[in-house]
């Protein structure tokens, strides 16, 4: 036998079986850890490719837990991949399902104006729905006179105009201009910041974790064979 190789004979044949079992377990542990790490990487790539990601927050929430070192039975060896509760919304993207409001009767859906003009941007801090309190919303009559009065207040005081939407929650607009024409007619323009028209939305399944899992599951045997060879098995 070469340098560093254990020579087995009738006196220590029992140790041979123990060493093989230990090396197989180590090879299996290395295999699942490699699979989990690569699955995490692939899942993050899938999210970046298949979804409108406004920053890296969501991708960073995909994480894996590796199998630690130690004496393990083969049946107990596993590593896990998933996404943290901070990005629980990605579970609905994976499996599909209905999105319902956490509070109230309708969803608060931000428009592009709430995102600085682009759907690819996050909602501006000043336009997060939680910060637009009822004191910052101008409500009241929807007849022409009442609407003009409310629009003037919203424009002059930098408030949000409640206009249209559901009975329980009106859509929010920002009054961008307010002027009196030469004929004395008052004109104003608005841009919609939030809409509250929908009690729920349905998300079609768009798996991002399952394809990554299947890809590296299929590579498992080759990875395990390589790890066995590294250990002289």
MARDO-490167 format. One record per atom (N, C-alpha, C, O): residue in three letters; atom name; y, z negated, x negated. Coordinates in steps of 0.001 Angstrom, whole numbers, plus 500000, padded with zeros to 6 digits. Layout:
# MARDO-490167
ALA_CA_Y_Z_X
...
***
This chain:
# MARDO-490167
UNK_N_498807_500000_499159
UNK_CA_500000_500000_500000
UNK_C_501260_500000_499112
UNK_O_501236_499468_498002
UNK_N_502340_500589_499596
UNK_CA_503560_500663_498818
UNK_C_504283_499330_498767
UNK_O_503876_498366_499416
UNK_N_505360_499281_497991
UNK_CA_506155_498077_497835
UNK_C_506738_497671_499186
UNK_O_507279_498511_499905
UNK_N_506631_496398_499533
UNK_CA_507168_495895_500769
UNK_C_506230_496037_501944
UNK_O_506561_495581_503038
UNK_N_505070_496651_501766
UNK_CA_504101_496817_502841
UNK_C_503152_495622_502881
UNK_O_502734_495099_501848
UNK_N_502830_495212_504089
UNK_CA_501894_494098_504240
UNK_C_500469_494636_504220
UNK_O_500152_495609_504904
UNK_N_499610_493991_503425
UNK_CA_498192_494376_503352
UNK_C_497409_493463_504286
UNK_O_497434_492240_504150
UNK_N_496722_494075_505225
UNK_CA_495956_493314_506198
UNK_C_494486_493380_505849
UNK_O_493983_494421_505425
UNK_N_493792_492256_506032
UNK_CA_492356_492203_505834
UNK_C_491762_491323_506926
UNK_O_492457_490920_507859
UNK_N_490498_491036_506804
UNK_CA_489841_490256_507857
UNK_C_490473_488879_508024
UNK_O_490393_488279_509096
UNK_N_491107_488375_506953
UNK_CA_491684_487037_507039
UNK_C_492997_486985_507809
UNK_O_493337_485946_508375
UNK_N_493727_488067_507839
UNK_CA_495032_488030_508518
UNK_C_495199_489169_509523
UNK_O_496320_489554_509854
UNK_N_494076_489702_510004
UNK_CA_494141_490798_510968
UNK_C_494899_490397_512230
UNK_O_495523_491229_512889
UNK_N_494833_489093_512556
UNK_CA_495555_488599_513726
UNK_C_497050_488805_513558
UNK_O_497748_489145_514514
UNK_N_497547_488596_512327
UNK_CA_498973_488760_512062
UNK_C_499393_490225_512214
UNK_O_500538_490507_512568
UNK_N_498483_491147_511950
UNK_CA_498798_492563_512094
UNK_C_499179_492864_513543
UNK_O_500178_493533_513810
UNK_N_498371_492361_514468
UNK_CA_498655_492591_515887
UNK_C_499993_491964_516277
UNK_O_500750_492545_517055
UNK_N_500286_490771_515732
UNK_CA_501553_490107_516045
UNK_C_502738_490883_515486
UNK_O_503777_491009_516134
UNK_N_502563_491408_514255
UNK_CA_503646_492182_513642
UNK_C_503902_493478_514395
UNK_O_505051_493869_514598
UNK_N_502838_494135_514804
UNK_CA_502989_495379_515565
UNK_C_503694_495107_516889
UNK_O_504587_495847_517300
UNK_N_503272_494028_517547
UNK_CA_503891_493671_518825
UNK_C_505374_493380_518643
UNK_O_506201_493781_519462
UNK_N_505703_492675_517554
UNK_CA_507100_492346_517283
UNK_C_507897_493611_516989
UNK_O_509010_493777_517489
UNK_N_507327_494506_516174
UNK_CA_508043_495737_515827
UNK_C_508226_496648_517037
UNK_O_509260_497301_517179
UNK_N_507223_496688_517902
UNK_CA_507350_497486_519123
UNK_C_508462_496942_520010
UNK_O_509238_497694_520599
UNK_N_508520_495622_520089
UNK_CA_509566_495004_520896
UNK_C_510944_495282_520307
UNK_O_511895_495528_521049
UNK_N_511062_495245_518992
UNK_CA_512333_495533_518349
UNK_C_512728_496997_518551
UNK_O_513901_497306_518760
UNK_N_511752_497886_518490
UNK_CA_512016_499302_518724
UNK_C_512480_499521_520170
UNK_O_513383_500315_520434
UNK_N_511850_498809_521084
UNK_CA_512230_498924_522497
UNK_C_513627_498352_522721
UNK_O_514418_498917_523477
UNK_N_513930_497233_522064
UNK_CA_515251_496623_522202
UNK_C_516329_497561_521682
UNK_O_517364_497738_522324
UNK_N_516092_498158_520531
UNK_CA_517056_499106_519968
UNK_C_517220_500316_520885
UNK_O_518319_500850_521037
UNK_N_516114_500738_521491
UNK_CA_516151_501913_522373
UNK_C_517027_501671_523588
UNK_O_517906_502479_523891
UNK_N_516796_500566_524290
UNK_CA_517576_500325_525513
UNK_C_519050_500079_525192
UNK_O_519927_500426_525982
UNK_N_519320_499480_524031
UNK_CA_520716_499261_523654
UNK_C_521428_500583_523360
UNK_O_522590_500768_523723
UNK_N_520721_501490_522703
UNK_CA_521294_502820_522446
UNK_C_521504_503559_523761
UNK_O_522550_504171_523978
UNK_N_520508_503498_524632
UNK_CA_520631_504168_525925
UNK_C_521812_503622_526728
UNK_O_522567_504386_527329
UNK_N_521967_502304_526735
UNK_CA_523053_501693_527505
UNK_C_524413_502073_526939
UNK_O_525332_502391_527693
UNK_N_524550_502043_525616
UNK_CA_525822_502386_524982
UNK_C_526194_503840_525256
UNK_O_527348_504151_525552
UNK_N_525210_504722_525155
UNK_CA_525471_506139_525378
UNK_C_525713_506442_526863
UNK_O_526510_507316_527204
UNK_N_525025_505721_527729
UNK_CA_525257_505881_529169
UNK_C_526680_505466_529518
UNK_O_527351_506148_530292
UNK_N_527147_504356_528956
UNK_CA_528525_503920_529168
UNK_C_529502_504998_528714
UNK_O_530448_505330_529428
UNK_N_529272_505530_527545
UNK_CA_530165_506569_527007
UNK_C_530175_507798_527910
UNK_O_531235_508352_528202
UNK_N_528987_508221_528353
UNK_CA_528895_509393_529219
UNK_C_529543_509141_530574
UNK_O_530215_510019_531117
UNK_N_529343_507945_531122
UNK_CA_529937_507609_532414
UNK_C_531457_507642_532331
UNK_O_532120_508111_533256
UNK_N_532008_507150_531236
UNK_CA_533456_507195_531058
UNK_C_533951_508638_530984
UNK_O_535003_508974_531528
UNK_N_533177_509486_530302
UNK_CA_533551_510897_530231
UNK_C_533491_511542_531606
UNK_O_534352_512350_531953
UNK_N_532471_511186_532394
UNK_CA_532342_511741_533738
UNK_C_533530_511356_534616
UNK_O_534038_512177_535380
UNK_N_533964_510114_534504
UNK_CA_535122_509667_535288
UNK_C_536368_510446_534882
UNK_O_537142_510884_535732
UNK_N_536554_510615_533570
UNK_CA_537715_511350_533092
UNK_C_537722_512802_533516
UNK_O_538783_513385_533740
UNK_N_536515_513401_533630
UNK_CA_536407_514817_533965
UNK_C_536473_515076_535465
UNK_O_536994_516107_535891
UNK_N_535954_514157_536268
UNK_CA_535762_514415_537695
UNK_C_536803_513785_538610
UNK_O_536845_514094_539801
UNK_N_537644_512904_538069
UNK_CA_538597_512202_538910
UNK_C_540003_512292_538328
UNK_O_540181_512529_537133
UNK_N_540987_512101_539182
UNK_CA_542376_512037_538730
UNK_C_542627_510639_538188
UNK_O_542802_509691_538954
UNK_N_542643_510513_536878
UNK_CA_542794_509218_536223
UNK_C_544220_509117_535685
UNK_O_544630_509914_534841
UNK_N_544961_508145_536172
UNK_CA_546373_508015_535807
UNK_C_546569_507204_534527
UNK_O_547648_507233_533935
UNK_N_545536_506485_534099
UNK_CA_545552_505763_532825
UNK_C_544101_505487_532451
UNK_O_543185_505939_533137
UNK_N_543891_504751_531371
UNK_CA_542530_504498_530889
UNK_C_541901_503233_531468
UNK_O_540791_502859_531091
UNK_N_542606_502583_532377
UNK_CA_542111_501314_532918
UNK_C_540714_501464_533524
UNK_O_539810_500697_533193
UNK_N_540536_502440_534401
UNK_CA_539261_502583_535101
UNK_C_538127_502847_534123
UNK_O_537060_502243_534231
UNK_N_538347_503740_533175
UNK_CA_537280_504072_532224
UNK_C_536886_502850_531387
UNK_O_535713_502665_531064
UNK_N_537864_502031_531044
UNK_CA_537551_500840_530237
UNK_C_536730_499816_531005
UNK_O_536087_498959_530399
UNK_N_536744_499894_532329
UNK_CA_535982_498932_533124
UNK_C_534486_499255_533138
UNK_O_533688_498414_533550
UNK_N_534091_500443_532701
UNK_CA_532670_500764_532557
UNK_C_532182_500109_531271
UNK_O_532640_500460_530183
UNK_N_531281_499184_531385
UNK_CA_530828_498397_530241
UNK_C_529312_498238_530266
UNK_O_528667_498458_531291
UNK_N_528756_497852_529118
UNK_CA_527318_497609_529071
UNK_C_527033_496266_528421
UNK_O_527820_495756_527623
UNK_N_525891_495711_528784
UNK_CA_525420_494457_528203
UNK_C_524126_494748_527475
UNK_O_523158_495198_528088
UNK_N_524092_494498_526180
UNK_CA_522916_494839_525401
UNK_C_521899_493706_525385
UNK_O_522217_492554_525679
UNK_N_520677_494063_525036
UNK_CA_519612_493076_524871
UNK_C_519794_492401_523515
UNK_O_519813_493078_522486
UNK_N_519930_491071_523500
UNK_CA_520162_490385_522233
UNK_C_518891_490314_521376
UNK_O_517787_490571_521854
UNK_N_519074_489965_520122
UNK_CA_517938_489775_519224
UNK_C_517133_488559_519654
UNK_O_517639_487668_520337
UNK_N_515883_488540_519245
UNK_CA_515016_487419_519582
UNK_C_513592_487885_519830
UNK_O_513297_489079_519786
UNK_N_512721_486932_520090
UNK_CA_511326_487252_520400
UNK_C_511221_487560_521891
UNK_O_511361_486669_522730
UNK_N_510975_488817_522210
UNK_CA_510942_489251_523596
UNK_C_509626_489936_523918
UNK_O_509054_490642_523087
UNK_N_509162_489720_525120
UNK_CA_508047_490514_525628
UNK_C_508585_491876_526031
UNK_O_509725_491996_526480
UNK_N_507760_492897_525869
UNK_CA_508202_494248_526206
UNK_C_508701_494346_527647
UNK_O_509677_495041_527928
UNK_N_508031_493652_528546
UNK_CA_508389_493738_529965
UNK_C_509760_493143_530260
UNK_O_510343_493434_531304
UNK_N_510288_492311_529356
UNK_CA_511563_491637_529595
UNK_C_512753_492349_528957
UNK_O_513895_491922_529123
UNK_N_512490_493418_528240
UNK_CA_513549_494076_527474
UNK_C_514326_495038_528374
UNK_O_513756_495961_528955
UNK_N_515625_494806_528475
UNK_CA_516479_495668_529285
UNK_C_517931_495518_528861
UNK_O_518333_494476_528344
UNK_N_518706_496555_529082
UNK_CA_520155_496514_528900
UNK_C_520775_497084_530173
UNK_O_520168_497923_530839
UNK_N_521958_496639_530506
UNK_CA_522564_497050_531771
UNK_C_523890_497775_531546
UNK_O_524600_497529_530571
UNK_N_524194_498665_532466
UNK_CA_525452_499409_532449
UNK_C_526054_499337_533842
UNK_O_525337_499478_534833
UNK_N_527338_499123_533929
UNK_CA_527992_499082_535231
UNK_C_529487_499035_535074
UNK_O_530017_499260_533986
UNK_N_530173_498740_536170
UNK_CA_531624_498681_536136
UNK_C_532055_497317_536658
UNK_O_531416_496761_537550
UNK_N_533110_496793_536118
UNK_CA_533551_495449_536474
UNK_C_534155_495420_537881
UNK_O_534455_496461_538466
UNK_N_534322_494230_538397
UNK_CA_534910_494067_539730
UNK_C_536370_494520_539773
UNK_O_536915_494759_540851
UNK_N_536999_494637_538613
UNK_CA_538386_495100_538580
UNK_C_538519_496549_539025
UNK_O_539606_496992_539396
UNK_N_537416_497286_538989
UNK_CA_537421_498692_539412
UNK_C_536327_498918_540448
UNK_O_535596_499907_540391
UNK_N_536225_497997_541386
UNK_CA_535167_498079_542392
UNK_C_535287_499321_543265
UNK_O_534307_499738_543881
UNK_N_536466_499911_543325
UNK_CA_536664_501129_544116
UNK_C_535795_502288_543615
UNK_O_535541_503232_544364
UNK_N_535338_502229_542365
UNK_CA_534506_503308_541842
UNK_C_533095_503268_542410
UNK_O_532370_504261_542340
UNK_N_532700_502137_542969
UNK_CA_531395_502074_543642
UNK_C_531407_502977_544861
UNK_O_530399_503610_545177
UNK_N_532545_503043_545553
UNK_CA_532649_503924_546712
UNK_C_532640_505393_546281
UNK_O_532116_506250_546993
UNK_N_533213_505673_545131
UNK_CA_533167_507042_544621
UNK_C_531736_507431_544261
UNK_O_531327_508573_544472
UNK_N_530992_506497_543727
UNK_CA_529601_506763_543319
UNK_C_528704_507024_544528
UNK_O_527917_507970_544525
UNK_N_528821_506192_545553
UNK_CA_527903_506244_546683
UNK_C_528498_506889_547933
UNK_O_527771_507276_548848
UNK_N_529829_507000_547963
UNK_CA_530481_507467_549175
UNK_C_530617_506327_550168
UNK_O_529946_505302_550041
UNK_N_531481_506503_551155
UNK_CA_531635_505460_552164
UNK_C_533025_505429_552737
UNK_O_533872_506260_552411
UNK_N_533245_504469_553587
UNK_CA_534502_504355_554302
UNK_C_535439_503385_553594
UNK_O_535026_502313_553152
UNK_N_536683_503770_553496
UNK_CA_537714_502893_552946
UNK_C_538515_502332_554107
UNK_O_539039_503081_554930
UNK_N_538606_501023_554167
UNK_CA_539344_500354_555238
UNK_C_540406_499444_554620
UNK_O_540271_499042_553464
UNK_N_541436_499119_555356
UNK_CA_542510_498273_554808
UNK_C_542049_496839_554575
UNK_O_541275_496297_555364
UNK_N_542514_496238_553517
UNK_CA_542223_494834_553257
UNK_C_543011_493939_554196
UNK_O_542553_492867_554593
UNK_N_544201_494397_554539
UNK_CA_545041_493662_555474
UNK_C_545641_494649_556465
UNK_O_545856_495815_556135
UNK_N_545905_494190_557656
UNK_CA_546500_495053_558659
UNK_C_545481_495984_559295
UNK_O_544275_495852_559087
UNK_N_545991_496924_560069
UNK_CA_545129_497820_560827
UNK_C_545072_499227_560250
UNK_O_544215_500016_560649
UNK_N_545954_499557_559330
UNK_CA_545967_500893_558752
UNK_C_546089_500811_557236
UNK_O_546496_499789_556684
UNK_N_545729_501904_556578
UNK_CA_545810_501982_555127
UNK_C_547234_502278_554685
UNK_O_547958_503020_555349
UNK_N_547625_501705_553580
UNK_CA_548910_502034_552958
UNK_C_548640_503112_551914
UNK_O_548085_502827_550852
UNK_N_549029_504345_552212
UNK_CA_548731_505470_551330
UNK_C_550024_505915_550645
UNK_O_550917_506438_551312
UNK_N_550144_505719_549322
UNK_CA_551376_506100_548621
UNK_C_551501_507611_548506
UNK_O_550521_508300_548223
UNK_N_552688_508118_548722
UNK_CA_552981_509531_548562
UNK_C_553441_509791_547124
UNK_O_553626_508860_546341
UNK_N_553623_511074_546794
UNK_CA_554038_511413_545432
UNK_C_555352_510743_545041
UNK_O_555554_510388_543880
UNK_N_556243_510574_546018
UNK_CA_557533_509949_545713
UNK_C_557365_508517_545233
UNK_O_558189_508019_544467
UNK_N_556309_507855_545673
UNK_CA_556037_506496_545214
UNK_C_555481_506496_543799
UNK_O_555470_505465_543126
UNK_N_555017_507664_543350
UNK_CA_554417_507794_542014
UNK_C_555344_508505_541033
UNK_O_554889_509021_540013
UNK_N_556603_508533_541328
UNK_CA_557537_509199_540435
UNK_C_557455_510704_540508
UNK_O_557847_511390_539565
UNK_N_556945_511239_541626
UNK_CA_556936_512684_541830
UNK_C_555634_513389_541537
UNK_O_555528_514592_541774
UNK_N_554632_512683_541026
UNK_CA_553360_513326_540689
UNK_C_552191_512460_541123
UNK_O_552186_511247_540913
UNK_N_551199_513101_541733
UNK_CA_550010_512379_542165
UNK_C_549191_511855_540996
UNK_O_548346_510978_541177
UNK_N_549430_512378_539810
UNK_CA_548686_511952_538626
UNK_C_549265_510689_537997
UNK_O_548684_510144_537058
UNK_N_550397_510222_538502
UNK_CA_551039_509037_537934
UNK_C_550709_507808_538780
UNK_O_550438_507933_539974
UNK_N_550731_506632_538175
UNK_CA_550530_505407_538967
UNK_C_551743_505124_539835
UNK_O_552833_505634_539578
UNK_N_551551_504312_540861
UNK_CA_552667_503917_541723
UNK_C_553685_503144_540899
UNK_O_553330_502256_540124
UNK_N_554958_503492_541075
UNK_CA_556017_502797_540349
UNK_C_556058_501327_540758
UNK_O_555889_501019_541938
UNK_N_556276_500422_539821
UNK_CA_556300_498986_540158
UNK_C_557244_498658_541313
UNK_O_556925_497822_542158
UNK_N_558399_499309_541350
UNK_CA_559384_499014_542405
UNK_C_558949_499550_543764
UNK_O_559516_499176_544791
UNK_N_557944_500425_543774
UNK_CA_557512_501022_545037
UNK_C_556094_500614_545426
UNK_O_555487_501240_546295
UNK_N_555569_499584_544797
UNK_CA_554283_499056_545236
UNK_C_554455_498426_546608
UNK_O_555420_497707_546867
UNK_N_553493_498714_547482
UNK_CA_553668_498334_548876
UNK_C_553842_496822_549039
UNK_O_554531_496371_549954
UNK_N_553227_496049_548165
UNK_CA_553359_494600_548255
UNK_C_554767_494113_547975
UNK_O_555139_493021_548405
UNK_N_555566_494912_547254
UNK_CA_556932_494516_546933
UNK_C_557936_495003_547980
UNK_O_559087_494568_548009
UNK_N_557471_495915_548837
UNK_CA_558370_496387_549887
UNK_C_558204_495456_551085
UNK_O_557521_495788_552054
UNK_N_558819_494319_551009
UNK_CA_558682_493307_552053
UNK_C_559387_493754_553328
UNK_O_560137_494730_553321
UNK_N_559146_493042_554410
UNK_CA_559759_493397_555690
UNK_C_561273_493297_555640
UNK_O_561963_493979_556398
UNK_N_561796_492462_554763
UNK_CA_563243_492350_554628
UNK_C_563855_493616_554021
UNK_O_565050_493869_554169
UNK_N_563027_494399_553343
UNK_CA_563518_495620_552710
UNK_C_563279_496840_553596
UNK_O_563531_497969_553173
UNK_N_562793_496624_554825
UNK_CA_562514_497713_555744
UNK_C_563487_497651_556916
UNK_O_563643_496606_557548
UNK_N_564126_498751_557196
UNK_CA_565086_498813_558295
UNK_C_564366_499362_559521
UNK_O_563979_500530_559560
UNK_N_564196_498511_560508
UNK_CA_563507_498881_561739
UNK_C_564507_498916_562894
UNK_O_565634_498432_562787
UNK_N_564056_499505_563998
UNK_CA_564907_499497_565174
UNK_C_564693_500712_566040
UNK_O_563641_501350_565990
UNK_N_565691_501028_566834
UNK_CA_565603_502117_567804
UNK_C_565407_503460_567116
UNK_O_565932_503705_566029
UNK_N_564634_504330_567778
UNK_CA_564391_505671_567245
UNK_C_565212_506734_567954
UNK_O_565063_507921_567666
UNK_N_566096_506318_568899
UNK_CA_566967_507333_569498
UNK_C_567991_507787_568454
UNK_O_568139_507152_567410
UNK_N_568679_508861_568731
UNK_CA_569524_509491_567715
UNK_C_570562_508537_567142
UNK_O_570739_508458_565927
UNK_N_571240_507820_568011
UNK_CA_572283_506906_567550
UNK_C_571696_505774_566707
UNK_O_572214_505445_565640
UNK_N_570606_505187_567205
UNK_CA_569974_504092_566484
UNK_C_569406_504541_565156
UNK_O_569476_503804_564172
UNK_N_568836_505751_565110
UNK_CA_568258_506272_563874
UNK_C_569331_506518_562825
UNK_O_569140_506209_561649
UNK_N_570460_507075_563251
UNK_CA_571556_507314_562312
UNK_C_572067_505996_561742
UNK_O_572358_505899_560549
UNK_N_572175_504988_562594
UNK_CA_572659_503681_562137
UNK_C_571687_503072_561130
UNK_O_572098_502523_560108
UNK_N_570412_503177_561428
UNK_CA_569410_502616_560508
UNK_C_569374_503387_559191
UNK_O_569209_502792_558126
UNK_N_569526_504698_559263
UNK_CA_569524_505511_558045
UNK_C_570713_505164_557159
UNK_O_570601_505127_555933
UNK_N_571857_504909_557799
UNK_CA_573053_504540_557018
UNK_C_572828_503217_556291
UNK_O_573163_503085_555114
UNK_N_572264_502248_556989
UNK_CA_572005_500946_556365
UNK_C_571016_501089_555210
UNK_O_571219_500527_554134
UNK_N_569945_501847_555445
UNK_CA_568939_502044_554402
UNK_C_569546_502721_553183
UNK_O_569256_502340_552049
UNK_N_570393_503730_553414
UNK_CA_571001_504471_552303
UNK_C_571997_503611_551545
UNK_O_571977_503579_550314
UNK_N_572856_502922_552252
UNK_CA_573932_502162_551610
UNK_C_573436_500891_550926
UNK_O_574043_500426_549961
UNK_N_572337_500330_551421
UNK_CA_571834_499073_550856
UNK_C_570564_499252_550036
UNK_O_569983_498270_549577
UNK_N_570128_500491_549848
UNK_CA_568941_500749_549027
UNK_C_567669_500215_549638
UNK_O_566777_499749_548928
UNK_N_567580_500280_550965
UNK_CA_566401_499780_551664
UNK_C_565496_500942_552085
UNK_O_565798_502106_551820
UNK_N_564395_500611_552736
UNK_CA_563440_501617_553176
UNK_C_563534_501769_554687
UNK_O_563664_500789_555420
UNK_N_563468_503007_555132
UNK_CA_563581_503318_556549
UNK_C_562186_503420_557163
UNK_O_561368_504233_556733
UNK_N_561923_502587_558172
UNK_CA_560662_502656_558901
UNK_C_560777_503754_559947
UNK_O_561666_503730_560798
UNK_N_559865_504717_559872
UNK_CA_560002_505893_560732
UNK_C_558637_506501_561011
UNK_O_557903_506825_560077
UNK_N_558289_506660_562271
UNK_CA_557019_507269_562633
UNK_C_555842_506380_562276
UNK_O_556018_505183_562049
UNK_N_554636_506950_562224
UNK_CA_553451_506197_561868
UNK_C_552770_505584_563069
UNK_O_552957_506038_564197
UNK_N_551976_504546_562828
UNK_CA_551210_503910_563887
UNK_C_552056_502910_564643
UNK_O_553178_502599_564244
UNK_N_551515_502412_565731
UNK_CA_552234_501412_566513
UNK_C_552390_500105_565741
UNK_O_553408_499420_565843
UNK_N_551358_499778_564966
UNK_CA_551387_498494_564254
UNK_C_552137_498572_562939
UNK_O_552628_497558_562442
UNK_N_552234_499784_562362
UNK_CA_552871_499907_561057
UNK_C_553530_501271_560950
UNK_O_552865_502298_561088
UNK_N_554841_501287_560704
UNK_CA_555547_502548_560603
UNK_C_555573_503046_559170
UNK_O_555560_502258_558224
UNK_N_555611_504378_559020
UNK_CA_555715_504973_557701
UNK_C_557026_504567_557040
UNK_O_558004_504260_557721
UNK_N_557039_504567_555728
UNK_CA_558225_504168_554987
UNK_C_558857_505375_554312
UNK_O_558174_506174_553672
UNK_N_560173_505496_554463
UNK_CA_560927_506581_553850
UNK_C_562085_506014_553034
UNK_O_562567_504911_553295
UNK_N_562510_506770_552067
UNK_CA_563717_506459_551314
UNK_C_564778_507465_551726
UNK_O_564524_508669_551692
UNK_N_565947_507009_552110
UNK_CA_567040_507913_552488
UNK_C_567716_508385_551208
UNK_O_568347_507596_550505
UNK_N_567582_509674_550907
UNK_CA_568080_510220_549634
UNK_C_569511_510736_549728
UNK_O_570191_510865_548710
UNK_N_569973_511033_550939
UNK_CA_571366_511467_551090
UNK_C_571845_511140_552503
UNK_O_571061_511126_553452
UNK_N_573121_510882_552622
UNK_CA_573716_510578_553927
UNK_C_575164_511057_553877
UNK_O_575955_510560_553075
UNK_N_575511_512018_554728
UNK_CA_576860_512595_554667
UNK_C_577305_513068_556054
UNK_O_576493_513287_556953
UNK_N_578598_513215_556189
UNK_CA_579195_513737_557432
UNK_C_579701_515148_557143
UNK_O_580464_515360_556201
UNK_N_579270_516111_557959
UNK_CA_579681_517487_557771
UNK_C_581107_517732_558223
UNK_O_581763_516855_558784
UNK_N_581571_518954_557964
UNK_CA_582945_519321_558310
UNK_C_583198_519203_559804
UNK_O_584312_518905_560233
UNK_N_582166_519437_560587
UNK_CA_582303_519354_562042
UNK_C_582168_517930_562550
UNK_O_582252_517676_563752
UNK_N_581959_517010_561628
UNK_CA_581814_515612_562021
UNK_C_580370_515208_562284
UNK_O_580080_514041_562550
UNK_N_579474_516173_562206
UNK_CA_578065_515859_562447
UNK_C_577468_515157_561234
UNK_O_577685_515574_560096
UNK_N_576729_514108_561479
UNK_CA_576117_513328_560394
UNK_C_574744_513901_560061
UNK_O_573935_514180_560946
UNK_N_574506_514066_558782
UNK_CA_573219_514563_558302
UNK_C_572675_513606_557234
UNK_O_573432_513070_556425
UNK_N_571388_513408_557246
UNK_CA_570773_512618_556181
UNK_C_569389_513186_555870
UNK_O_568749_513815_556713
UNK_N_568956_512948_554649
UNK_CA_567653_513429_554189
UNK_C_566820_512244_553718
UNK_O_567340_511261_553190
UNK_N_565537_512363_553920
UNK_CA_564623_511287_553497
UNK_C_563445_511873_552729
UNK_O_563148_513063_552829
UNK_N_562790_511026_551972
UNK_CA_561502_511371_551368
UNK_C_560520_510256_551702
UNK_O_560849_509071_551632
UNK_N_559317_510659_552065
UNK_CA_558338_509663_552491
UNK_C_557738_508961_551279
UNK_O_557330_509603_550311
UNK_N_557691_507648_551346
UNK_CA_557164_506832_550253
UNK_C_555721_506392_550553
UNK_O_554849_506468_549689
UNK_N_555489_505937_551773
UNK_CA_554153_505523_552204
UNK_C_553901_506053_553614
UNK_O_554817_506215_554419
UNK_N_552642_506311_553872
UNK_CA_552266_506586_555251
UNK_C_551199_505589_555692
UNK_O_550358_505160_554901
UNK_N_551253_505242_556941
UNK_CA_550341_504273_557526
UNK_C_549667_504878_558767
UNK_O_549517_504217_559794
UNK_N_549270_506139_558645
UNK_CA_548737_506854_559809
UNK_C_547254_506599_560045
UNK_O_546770_506763_561165
UNK_N_546530_506202_559005
UNK_CA_545081_506201_559093
UNK_C_544498_504797_559070
UNK_O_544849_504001_558198
UNK_N_543611_504474_560013
UNK_CA_542922_503186_559995
UNK_C_541812_503152_558949
UNK_O_541363_502077_558549
UNK_N_541371_504329_558508
UNK_CA_540324_504396_557486
UNK_C_540257_505814_556940
UNK_O_540772_506750_557551
UNK_N_539623_505962_555797
UNK_CA_539325_507283_555237
UNK_C_537874_507282_554782
UNK_O_537307_506230_554488
UNK_N_537283_508460_554726
UNK_CA_535887_508590_554289
UNK_C_535846_509266_552932
UNK_O_536413_510342_552741
UNK_N_535177_508631_552004
UNK_CA_535039_509159_550651
UNK_C_533669_509803_550497
UNK_O_532647_509153_550719
UNK_N_533642_511070_550120
UNK_CA_532373_511745_549844
UNK_C_531824_511255_548501
UNK_O_532576_511027_547553
UNK_N_530520_511101_548442
UNK_CA_529889_510629_547201
UNK_C_530138_511619_546067
UNK_O_529925_512823_546210
UNK_N_530588_511090_544955
UNK_CA_530780_511888_543748
UNK_C_530274_511064_542561
UNK_O_531057_510457_541829
UNK_N_528951_511057_542387
UNK_CA_528344_510164_541381
UNK_C_528883_510421_539975
UNK_O_529053_511567_539559
UNK_N_529144_509353_539268
UNK_CA_529575_509414_537878
UNK_C_528660_508574_536986
UNK_O_528532_508851_535793
UNK_N_528022_507545_537562
UNK_CA_527124_506692_536780
UNK_C_525693_507218_536795
UNK_O_525025_507230_535761
UNK_N_525219_507654_537960
UNK_CA_523837_508121_538070
UNK_C_523545_509293_537129
UNK_O_522519_509262_536450
UNK_N_524395_510327_537052
UNK_CA_524102_511422_536119
UNK_C_524026_510957_534669
UNK_O_523194_511435_533898
UNK_N_524904_510021_534305
UNK_CA_524880_509499_532935
UNK_C_523599_508726_532678
UNK_O_523003_508836_531606
UNK_N_523174_507940_533668
UNK_CA_521938_507163_533540
UNK_C_520733_508077_533393
UNK_O_519879_507849_532535
UNK_N_520659_509108_534223
UNK_CA_519525_510037_534181
UNK_C_519475_510794_532859
UNK_O_518397_511021_532310
UNK_N_520631_511182_532354
UNK_CA_520674_511926_531094
UNK_C_520042_511123_529961
UNK_O_519228_511647_529201
UNK_N_520419_509851_529851
UNK_CA_519924_509049_528731
UNK_C_518579_508412_529022
UNK_O_517892_507961_528106
UNK_N_518204_508373_530279
UNK_CA_516841_507960_530619
UNK_C_515839_508971_530081
UNK_O_514788_508600_529559
UNK_N_516170_510248_530211
UNK_CA_515280_511312_529745
UNK_C_515148_511329_528228
UNK_O_514146_511811_527699
UNK_N_516139_510815_527530
UNK_CA_516101_510787_526074
UNK_C_515394_509543_525537
UNK_O_515248_509380_524326
UNK_N_514959_508671_526441
UNK_CA_514394_507386_526029
UNK_C_513197_507493_525120
UNK_O_513116_506780_524120
UNK_N_512258_508374_525446
UNK_CA_511039_508471_524640
UNK_C_511345_508923_523220
UNK_O_510782_508385_522266
UNK_N_512228_509902_523068
UNK_CA_512580_510377_521730
UNK_C_513297_509292_520929
UNK_O_513064_509142_519729
UNK_N_514166_508543_521595
UNK_CA_514861_507449_520900
UNK_C_513853_506392_520462
UNK_O_513924_505884_519343
UNK_N_512915_506063_521349
UNK_CA_511908_505056_521034
UNK_C_511036_505520_519877
UNK_O_510715_504727_518991
UNK_N_510647_506794_519869
UNK_CA_509825_507318_518776
UNK_C_510549_507196_517443
UNK_O_509947_506833_516432
UNK_N_511837_507499_517447
UNK_CA_512631_507389_516221
UNK_C_512709_505954_515740
UNK_O_512586_505688_514544
UNK_N_512914_505019_516676
UNK_CA_512991_503613_516308
UNK_C_511653_503095_515778
UNK_O_511620_502249_514885
UNK_N_510557_503603_516331
UNK_CA_509228_503212_515830
UNK_C_509021_503700_514399
UNK_O_508500_502971_513556
UNK_N_509428_504924_514136
UNK_CA_509269_505470_512789
UNK_C_510066_504669_511769
UNK_O_509630_504489_510632
UNK_N_511237_504188_512182
UNK_CA_512066_503387_511281
UNK_C_511351_502093_510882
UNK_O_511626_501508_509835
UNK_N_510431_501666_511745
UNK_CA_509715_500418_511510
UNK_C_508302_500648_511014
UNK_O_507490_499724_510971
UNK_N_508013_501878_510643
UNK_CA_506709_502200_510081
UNK_C_505577_502200_511092
UNK_O_504419_502033_510710
UNK_N_505877_502381_512369
UNK_CA_504853_502372_513407
UNK_C_504347_503799_513661
UNK_O_503475_504004_514506
***
